[in-house]
Each structure stands twice: as C-alpha cells, then as structure tokens.
Amino acid sequence: MSIRHALMLAALLGVAPLVHAAEDAASAPAATTAAPMSEGEIKKIDTVAGKLTIKHGPLDNLGMEPMTMVFRVQDPAMLTQVHVGSKVHFVAEKVNGALTVTVLEAN
C-alpha cells in the first residue's frame, strides 16, 4: 500500500496513520533549500561595524551580478577567519533587510 493510500484510509477511518520514518522522509519535500555558495575575494574587513567588503561573482540566490559590495556578517567570528586578499566561498542572504554573509569558508 502506498503512503498516499494509507493516509486516505486513515482519514476515512478517523485514525492517525502509522508511517515508517524512512518512507515519510523519502516522500516529503525538503523543508528548505540551501543557498548556493558564491566565490569572492575579501577587499576590506571592518571589525567595528561587523562587515566585510567582498568582490564576488554572481549571487544566484539574490539575483545579483558580479560586483564589489559590503556585507554584514551573521557571526562576528567570521571576521577572524579571513584577511584582505583571502579567496572565499560564501552564502549571502537578506536577513532583516540587510545583505548578510551567513556561511563563510576561506580557501
């Protein structure tokens, strides 16, 4: 019996269905899709403001073309992982209206 049929039968009978976790996980859509990593180079580090200036390639998840821009960092510890000139892979997202680096990996 398929999961769909089991759920329909359970609904008709007014009982909670028992679904195997593996079947449930396999059929359920992903809750969130991770944003793709972008490439960039650190141009400036502002530890007081908690910001990085990054010359980057396309930010597909934000629909942005390659450019150099300033980002907030989600975690101030990120500022100590890089130096000016570091090549990085990162994820930038809009957090409370501000472009923010949420994941940062130095190459």
N, CA, C and O atoms as a GROMACS GRO file, in nm:
protein
  428
    1MET      N    1   0.086  -0.117   0.000
    1MET     CA    2   0.000   0.000   0.000
    1MET      C    3   0.090   0.123   0.000
    1MET      O    4   0.188   0.130   0.075
    2SER      N    5   0.056   0.221  -0.084
    2SER     CA    6   0.135   0.343  -0.091
    2SER      C    7   0.104   0.431   0.030
    2SER      O    8   0.003   0.412   0.098
    3ILE      N    9   0.190   0.525   0.054
    3ILE     CA   10   0.169   0.619   0.165
    3ILE      C   11   0.041   0.699   0.141
    3ILE      O   12  -0.037   0.723   0.233
    4ARG      N   13   0.022   0.740   0.016
    4ARG     CA   14  -0.098   0.818  -0.016
    4ARG      C   15  -0.224   0.739   0.019
    4ARG      O   16  -0.317   0.792   0.080
    5HIS      N   17  -0.227   0.611  -0.019
    5HIS     CA   18  -0.343   0.527   0.011
    5HIS      C   19  -0.360   0.508   0.162
    5HIS      O   20  -0.472   0.511   0.213
    6ALA      N   21  -0.251   0.489   0.233
    6ALA     CA   22  -0.258   0.471   0.378
    6ALA      C   23  -0.313   0.596   0.445
    6ALA      O   24  -0.392   0.586   0.538
    7LEU      N   25  -0.270   0.714   0.397
    7LEU     CA   26  -0.319   0.840   0.456
    7LEU      C   27  -0.468   0.859   0.427
    7LEU      O   28  -0.544   0.904   0.513
    8MET      N   29  -0.509   0.826   0.304
    8MET     CA   30  -0.651   0.839   0.270
    8MET      C   31  -0.736   0.744   0.354
    8MET      O   32  -0.843   0.782   0.402
    9LEU      N   33  -0.690   0.621   0.371
    9LEU     CA   34  -0.762   0.524   0.451
    9LEU      C   35  -0.771   0.569   0.597
    9LEU      O   36  -0.876   0.559   0.660
   10ALA      N   37  -0.659   0.620   0.649
   10ALA     CA   38  -0.658   0.669   0.787
   10ALA      C   39  -0.755   0.784   0.804
   10ALA      O   40  -0.825   0.793   0.905
   11ALA      N   41  -0.760   0.874   0.704
   11ALA     CA   42  -0.852   0.988   0.712
   11ALA      C   43  -0.997   0.940   0.712
   11ALA      O   44  -1.080   0.991   0.786
   12LEU      N   45  -1.026   0.841   0.627
   12LEU     CA   46  -1.162   0.788   0.621
   12LEU      C   47  -1.203   0.720   0.752
   12LEU      O   48  -1.318   0.729   0.794
   13LEU      N   49  -1.106   0.652   0.814
   13LEU     CA   50  -1.135   0.580   0.938
   13LEU      C   51  -1.126   0.670   1.061
   13LEU      O   52  -1.166   0.630   1.171
   14GLY      N   53  -1.072   0.792   1.043
   14GLY     CA   54  -1.058   0.884   1.155
   14GLY      C   55  -0.951   0.844   1.253
   14GLY      O   56  -0.963   0.869   1.373
   15VAL      N   57  -0.843   0.781   1.203
   15VAL     CA   58  -0.733   0.741   1.290
   15VAL      C   59  -0.604   0.804   1.241
   15VAL      O   60  -0.592   0.844   1.125
   16ALA      N   61  -0.509   0.813   1.330
   16ALA     CA   62  -0.377   0.866   1.293
   16ALA      C   63  -0.300   0.758   1.220
   16ALA      O   64  -0.290   0.645   1.269
   17PRO      N   65  -0.244   0.788   1.105
   17PRO     CA   66  -0.169   0.688   1.029
   17PRO      C   67  -0.034   0.658   1.091
   17PRO      O   68   0.028   0.746   1.152
   18LEU      N   69   0.010   0.535   1.076
   18LEU     CA   70   0.145   0.497   1.115
   18LEU      C   71   0.228   0.493   0.987
   18LEU      O   72   0.199   0.415   0.897
   19VAL      N   73   0.329   0.576   0.980
   19VAL     CA   74   0.412   0.584   0.861
   19VAL      C   75   0.556   0.560   0.902
   19VAL      O   76   0.604   0.618   0.999
   20HIS      N   77   0.623   0.474   0.829
   20HIS     CA   78   0.764   0.450   0.857
   20HIS      C   79   0.842   0.577   0.834
   20HIS      O   80   0.817   0.648   0.736
   21ALA      N   81   0.936   0.608   0.922
   21ALA     CA   82   1.013   0.732   0.911
   21ALA      C   83   1.086   0.742   0.778
   21ALA      O   84   1.090   0.849   0.718
   22ALA      N   85   1.145   0.633   0.732
   22ALA     CA   86   1.220   0.636   0.606
   22ALA      C   87   1.128   0.667   0.489
   22ALA      O   88   1.165   0.744   0.400
   23GLU      N   89   1.007   0.607   0.487
   23GLU     CA   90   0.913   0.635   0.380
   23GLU      C   91   0.866   0.779   0.386
   23GLU      O   92   0.853   0.845   0.283
   24ASP      N   93   0.840   0.828   0.507
   24ASP     CA   94   0.794   0.965   0.526
   24ASP      C   95   0.899   1.063   0.478
   24ASP      O   96   0.868   1.158   0.407
   25ALA      N   97   1.025   1.042   0.518
   25ALA     CA   98   1.133   1.132   0.479
   25ALA      C   99   1.157   1.129   0.330
   25ALA      O  100   1.185   1.232   0.269
   26ALA      N  101   1.146   1.012   0.269
   26ALA     CA  102   1.170   1.000   0.126
   26ALA      C  103   1.063   1.069   0.044
   26ALA      O  104   1.092   1.120  -0.064
   27SER      N  105   0.941   1.070   0.093
   27SER     CA  106   0.832   1.128   0.016
   27SER      C  107   0.809   1.275   0.047
   27SER      O  108   0.743   1.345  -0.031
   28ALA      N  109   0.861   1.324   0.158
   28ALA     CA  110   0.838   1.462   0.196
   28ALA      C  111   0.932   1.556   0.121
   28ALA      O  112   1.049   1.522   0.102
   29PRO      N  113   0.884   1.672   0.077
   29PRO     CA  114   0.973   1.768   0.012
   29PRO      C  115   1.069   1.827   0.115
   29PRO      O  116   1.039   1.832   0.234
   30ALA      N  117   1.183   1.873   0.067
   30ALA     CA  118   1.281   1.934   0.156
   30ALA      C  119   1.220   2.058   0.219
   30ALA      O  120   1.152   2.136   0.152
   31ALA      N  121   1.244   2.078   0.348
   31ALA     CA  122   1.188   2.192   0.419
   31ALA      C  123   1.248   2.323   0.370
   31ALA      O  124   1.177   2.421   0.349
   32THR      N  125   1.379   2.323   0.351
   32THR     CA  126   1.446   2.442   0.300
   32THR      C  127   1.553   2.398   0.202
   32THR      O  128   1.610   2.289   0.213
   33THR      N  129   1.580   2.483   0.107
   33THR     CA  130   1.685   2.455   0.011
   33THR      C  131   1.800   2.547   0.044
   33THR      O  132   1.783   2.669   0.049
   34ALA      N  133   1.917   2.491   0.065
   34ALA     CA  134   2.033   2.571   0.099
   34ALA      C  135   2.071   2.659  -0.018
   34ALA      O  136   2.067   2.617  -0.134
   35ALA      N  137   2.107   2.782   0.012
   35ALA     CA  138   2.151   2.876  -0.092
   35ALA      C  139   2.286   2.829  -0.145
   35ALA      O  140   2.367   2.776  -0.070
   36PRO      N  141   2.309   2.849  -0.275
   36PRO     CA  142   2.436   2.807  -0.333
   36PRO      C  143   2.552   2.894  -0.285
   36PRO      O  144   2.535   3.012  -0.254
   37MET      N  145   2.669   2.832  -0.278
   37MET     CA  146   2.790   2.905  -0.240
   37MET      C  147   2.834   2.994  -0.356
   37MET      O  148   2.823   2.955  -0.473
   38SER      N  149   2.882   3.112  -0.324
   38SER     CA  150   2.938   3.205  -0.423
   38SER      C  151   3.086   3.219  -0.396
   38SER      O  152   3.132   3.191  -0.285
   39GLU      N  153   3.160   3.262  -0.497
   39GLU     CA  154   3.305   3.284  -0.482
   39GLU      C  155   3.332   3.432  -0.469
   39GLU      O  156   3.261   3.516  -0.525
   40GLY      N  157   3.437   3.463  -0.393
   40GLY     CA  158   3.473   3.603  -0.379
   40GLY      C  159   3.612   3.621  -0.324
   40GLY      O  160   3.684   3.526  -0.294
   41GLU      N  161   3.649   3.748  -0.313
   41GLU     CA  162   3.778   3.786  -0.255
   41GLU      C  163   3.754   3.899  -0.156
   41GLU      O  164   3.685   3.996  -0.186
   42ILE      N  165   3.812   3.885  -0.037
   42ILE     CA  166   3.795   3.987   0.068
   42ILE      C  167   3.878   4.110   0.031
   42ILE      O  168   3.998   4.101   0.007
   43LYS      N  169   3.810   4.224   0.027
   43LYS     CA  170   3.876   4.351  -0.006
   43LYS      C  171   3.897   4.439   0.117
   43LYS      O  172   3.991   4.518   0.122
   44LYS      N  173   3.808   4.425   0.216
   44LYS     CA  174   3.818   4.507   0.338
   44LYS      C  175   3.747   4.435   0.451
   44LYS      O  176   3.646   4.369   0.430
   45ILE      N  177   3.802   4.450   0.572
   45ILE     CA  178   3.741   4.394   0.693
   45ILE      C  179   3.716   4.507   0.790
   45ILE      O  180   3.810   4.579   0.827
   46ASP      N  181   3.593   4.525   0.833
   46ASP     CA  182   3.557   4.628   0.930
   46ASP      C  183   3.507   4.558   1.056
   46ASP      O  184   3.389   4.527   1.068
   47THR      N  185   3.600   4.535   1.149
   47THR     CA  186   3.564   4.462   1.271
   47THR      C  187   3.471   4.542   1.362
   47THR      O  188   3.389   4.483   1.432
   48VAL      N  189   3.483   4.673   1.361
   48VAL     CA  190   3.397   4.756   1.446
   48VAL      C  191   3.251   4.747   1.401
   48VAL      O  192   3.161   4.733   1.483
   49ALA      N  193   3.229   4.756   1.270
   49ALA     CA  194   3.092   4.752   1.217
   49ALA      C  195   3.044   4.610   1.191
   49ALA      O  196   2.925   4.589   1.166
   50GLY      N  197   3.134   4.510   1.196
   50GLY     CA  198   3.096   4.372   1.169
   50GLY      C  199   3.063   4.349   1.023
   50GLY      O  200   2.965   4.282   0.990
   51LYS      N  201   3.148   4.405   0.934
   51LYS     CA  202   3.120   4.397   0.791
   51LYS      C  203   3.243   4.355   0.712
   51LYS      O  204   3.357   4.378   0.752
   52LEU      N  205   3.217   4.292   0.597
   52LEU     CA  206   3.320   4.254   0.501
   52LEU      C  207   3.288   4.317   0.367
   52LEU      O  208   3.172   4.319   0.325
   53THR      N  209   3.389   4.368   0.299
   53THR     CA  210   3.374   4.410   0.160
   53THR      C  211   3.427   4.296   0.076
   53THR      O  212   3.543   4.255   0.091
   54ILE      N  213   3.342   4.244  -0.012
   54ILE     CA  214   3.377   4.127  -0.092
   54ILE      C  215   3.358   4.157  -0.240
   54ILE      O  216   3.252   4.203  -0.282
   55LYS      N  217   3.461   4.131  -0.319
   55LYS     CA  218   3.450   4.133  -0.465
   55LYS      C  219   3.404   3.992  -0.500
   55LYS      O  220   3.476   3.895  -0.478
   56HIS      N  221   3.283   3.981  -0.557
   56HIS     CA  222   3.223   3.848  -0.573
   56HIS      C  223   3.174   3.823  -0.715
   56HIS      O  224   3.154   3.914  -0.795
   57GLY      N  225   3.155   3.694  -0.742
   57GLY     CA  226   3.090   3.651  -0.865
   57GLY      C  227   2.940   3.665  -0.848
   57GLY      O  228   2.894   3.729  -0.754
   58PRO      N  229   2.864   3.604  -0.939
   58PRO     CA  230   2.718   3.614  -0.930
   58PRO      C  231   2.664   3.556  -0.798
   58PRO      O  232   2.712   3.454  -0.750
   59LEU      N  233   2.565   3.623  -0.743
   59LEU     CA  234   2.493   3.572  -0.626
   59LEU      C  235   2.358   3.526  -0.677
   59LEU      O  236   2.260   3.601  -0.675
   60ASP      N  237   2.355   3.401  -0.722
   60ASP     CA  238   2.236   3.348  -0.788
   60ASP      C  239   2.112   3.353  -0.701
   60ASP      O  240   2.003   3.385  -0.750
   61ASN      N  241   2.126   3.323  -0.573
   61ASN     CA  242   2.010   3.322  -0.485
   61ASN      C  243   1.952   3.461  -0.461
   61ASN      O  244   1.837   3.474  -0.419
   62LEU      N  245   2.031   3.565  -0.487
   62LEU     CA  246   1.984   3.703  -0.469
   62LEU      C  247   1.961   3.773  -0.603
   62LEU      O  248   1.916   3.887  -0.607
   63GLY      N  249   1.991   3.703  -0.714
   63GLY     CA  250   1.975   3.762  -0.846
   63GLY      C  251   2.070   3.877  -0.872
   63GLY      O  252   2.033   3.973  -0.941
   64MET      N  253   2.192   3.870  -0.818
   64MET     CA  254   2.289   3.980  -0.834
   64MET      C  255   2.403   3.940  -0.926
   64MET      O  256   2.450   3.826  -0.925
   65GLU      N  257   2.445   4.035  -1.005
   65GLU     CA  258   2.559   4.018  -1.094
   65GLU      C  259   2.689   4.033  -1.014
   65GLU      O  260   2.686   4.080  -0.901
   66PRO      N  261   2.803   3.994  -1.072
   66PRO     CA  262   2.932   4.013  -1.005
   66PRO      C  263   2.956   4.162  -0.978
   66PRO      O  264   2.928   4.247  -1.062
   67MET      N  265   3.009   4.191  -0.860
   67MET     CA  266   3.042   4.329  -0.820
   67MET      C  267   3.119   4.324  -0.689
   67MET      O  268   3.146   4.217  -0.635
   68THR      N  269   3.154   4.440  -0.638
   68THR     CA  270   3.217   4.452  -0.507
   68THR      C  271   3.118   4.524  -0.417
   68THR      O  272   3.067   4.631  -0.452
   69MET      N  273   3.090   4.465  -0.302
   69MET     CA  274   2.994   4.526  -0.211
   69MET      C  275   3.022   4.490  -0.065
   69MET      O  276   3.102   4.400  -0.036
   70VAL      N  277   2.956   4.561   0.023
   70VAL     CA  278   2.972   4.542   0.168
   70VAL      C  279   2.860   4.453   0.220
   70VAL      O  280   2.743   4.471   0.184
   71PHE      N  281   2.897   4.358   0.305
   71PHE     CA  282   2.801   4.267   0.367
   71PHE      C  283   2.819   4.270   0.518
   71PHE      O  284   2.931   4.283   0.567
   72ARG      N  285   2.712   4.257   0.591
   72ARG     CA  286   2.720   4.228   0.734
   72ARG      C  287   2.760   4.082   0.747
   72ARG      O  288   2.746   4.005   0.652
   73VAL      N  289   2.810   4.043   0.863
   73VAL     CA  290   2.837   3.902   0.889
   73VAL      C  291   2.743   3.855   0.998
   73VAL      O  292   2.717   3.927   1.095
   74GLN      N  293   2.691   3.733   0.982
   74GLN     CA  294   2.598   3.678   1.081
   74GLN      C  295   2.669   3.651   1.212
   74GLN      O  296   2.612   3.670   1.320
   75ASP      N  297   2.795   3.606   1.203
   75ASP     CA  298   2.874   3.571   1.321
   75ASP      C  299   3.003   3.652   1.320
   75ASP      O  300   3.083   3.637   1.227
   76PRO      N  301   3.026   3.738   1.419
   76PRO     CA  302   3.148   3.819   1.421
   76PRO      C  303   3.278   3.737   1.414
   76PRO      O  304   3.382   3.790   1.374
   77ALA      N  305   3.273   3.610   1.452
   77ALA     CA  306   3.392   3.524   1.444
   77ALA      C  307   3.437   3.506   1.300
   77ALA      O  308   3.554   3.476   1.275
   78MET      N  309   3.347   3.524   1.204
   78MET     CA  310   3.384   3.513   1.063
   78MET      C  311   3.493   3.613   1.025
   78MET      O  312   3.575   3.587   0.937
   79LEU      N  313   3.493   3.727   1.092
   79LEU     CA  314   3.590   3.832   1.060
   79LEU      C  315   3.733   3.789   1.090
   79LEU      O  316   3.827   3.840   1.031
   80THR      N  317   3.749   3.695   1.182
   80THR     CA  318   3.883   3.649   1.219
   80THR      C  319   3.930   3.532   1.132
   80THR      O  320   4.046   3.492   1.141
   81GLN      N  321   3.841   3.479   1.048
   81GLN     CA  322   3.876   3.365   0.963
   81GLN      C  323   3.942   3.406   0.832
   81GLN      O  324   3.996   3.322   0.760
   82VAL      N  325   3.940   3.535   0.802
   82VAL     CA  326   3.989   3.583   0.673
   82VAL      C  327   4.080   3.704   0.691
   82VAL      O  328   4.085   3.764   0.799
   83HIS      N  329   4.150   3.738   0.584
   83HIS     CA  330   4.229   3.861   0.580
   83HIS      C  331   4.209   3.923   0.442
   83HIS      O  332   4.157   3.857   0.351
   84VAL      N  333   4.248   4.048   0.426
   84VAL     CA  334   4.236   4.113   0.296
   84VAL      C  335   4.313   4.030   0.194
   84VAL      O  336   4.430   3.997   0.215
   85GLY      N  337   4.248   3.998   0.086
   85GLY     CA  338   4.307   3.915  -0.019
   85GLY      C  339   4.265   3.769  -0.012
   85GLY      O  340   4.291   3.693  -0.106
   86SER      N  341   4.201   3.727   0.098
   86SER     CA  342   4.155   3.587   0.109
   86SER      C  343   4.054   3.556   0.001
   86SER      O  344   3.964   3.636  -0.027
   87LYS      N  345   4.070   3.440  -0.061
   87LYS     CA  346   3.970   3.388  -0.154
   87LYS      C  347   3.870   3.309  -0.069
   87LYS      O  348   3.911   3.230   0.016
   88VAL      N  349   3.741   3.331  -0.092
   88VAL     CA  350   3.639   3.269  -0.008
   88VAL      C  351   3.526   3.210  -0.091
   88VAL      O  352   3.503   3.249  -0.206
   89HIS      N  353   3.457   3.116  -0.030
   89HIS     CA  354   3.327   3.069  -0.075
   89HIS      C  355   3.232   3.113   0.036
   89HIS      O  356   3.263   3.100   0.154
   90PHE      N  357   3.116   3.167  -0.004
   90PHE     CA  358   3.025   3.219   0.099
   90PHE      C  359   2.881   3.212   0.050
   90PHE      O  360   2.853   3.195  -0.069
   91VAL      N  361   2.792   3.226   0.146
   91VAL     CA  362   2.650   3.238   0.118
   91VAL      C  363   2.606   3.372   0.175
   91VAL      O  364   2.629   3.402   0.292
   92ALA      N  365   2.542   3.452   0.091
   92ALA     CA  366   2.485   3.579   0.135
   92ALA      C  367   2.334   3.570   0.122
   92ALA      O  368   2.282   3.520   0.022
   93GLU      N  369   2.265   3.620   0.223
   93GLU     CA  370   2.120   3.619   0.224
   93GLU      C  371   2.070   3.751   0.281
   93GLU      O  372   2.144   3.821   0.351
   94LYS      N  373   1.945   3.785   0.252
   94LYS     CA  374   1.885   3.901   0.314
   94LYS      C  375   1.834   3.860   0.450
   94LYS      O  376   1.747   3.774   0.462
   95VAL      N  377   1.888   3.922   0.554
   95VAL     CA  378   1.847   3.895   0.691
   95VAL      C  379   1.800   4.027   0.750
   95VAL      O  380   1.878   4.120   0.764
   96ASN      N  381   1.672   4.034   0.784
   96ASN     CA  382   1.612   4.157   0.837
   96ASN      C  383   1.641   4.276   0.745
   96ASN      O  384   1.668   4.386   0.793
   97GLY      N  385   1.636   4.253   0.615
   97GLY     CA  386   1.655   4.360   0.517
   97GLY      C  387   1.799   4.392   0.483
   97GLY      O  388   1.823   4.475   0.395
   98ALA      N  389   1.895   4.330   0.550
   98ALA     CA  390   2.037   4.359   0.524
   98ALA      C  391   2.105   4.240   0.459
   98ALA      O  392   2.084   4.126   0.500
   99LEU      N  393   2.187   4.266   0.357
   99LEU     CA  394   2.264   4.159   0.297
   99LEU      C  395   2.366   4.111   0.397
   99LEU      O  396   2.448   4.188   0.447
  100THR      N  397   2.362   3.982   0.427
  100THR     CA  398   2.440   3.925   0.535
  100THR      C  399   2.508   3.796   0.490
  100THR      O  400   2.446   3.711   0.427
  101VAL      N  401   2.637   3.782   0.524
  101VAL     CA  402   2.708   3.658   0.499
  101VAL      C  403   2.667   3.562   0.609
  101VAL      O  404   2.690   3.588   0.728
  102THR      N  405   2.606   3.450   0.570
  102THR     CA  406   2.558   3.353   0.667
  102THR      C  407   2.649   3.231   0.676
  102THR      O  408   2.650   3.160   0.777
  103VAL      N  409   2.726   3.206   0.571
  103VAL     CA  410   2.825   3.097   0.568
  103VAL      C  411   2.950   3.152   0.503
  103VAL      O  412   2.942   3.220   0.401
  104LEU      N  413   3.066   3.122   0.561
  104LEU     CA  414   3.193   3.171   0.506
  104LEU      C  415   3.299   3.064   0.520
  104LEU      O  416   3.323   3.012   0.629
  105GLU      N  417   3.362   3.032   0.407
  105GLU     CA  418   3.471   2.936   0.406
  105GLU      C  419   3.590   2.998   0.332
  105GLU      O  420   3.579   3.035   0.216
  106ALA      N  421   3.703   3.010   0.402
  106ALA     CA  422   3.824   3.060   0.337
  106ALA      C  423   3.891   2.946   0.262
  106ALA      O  424   3.896   2.833   0.311
  107ASN      N  425   3.941   2.976   0.143
  107ASN     CA  426   4.008   2.873   0.062
  107ASN      C  427   4.149   2.850   0.110
  107ASN      O  428   4.221   2.766   0.054
   0.00000   0.00000   0.00000
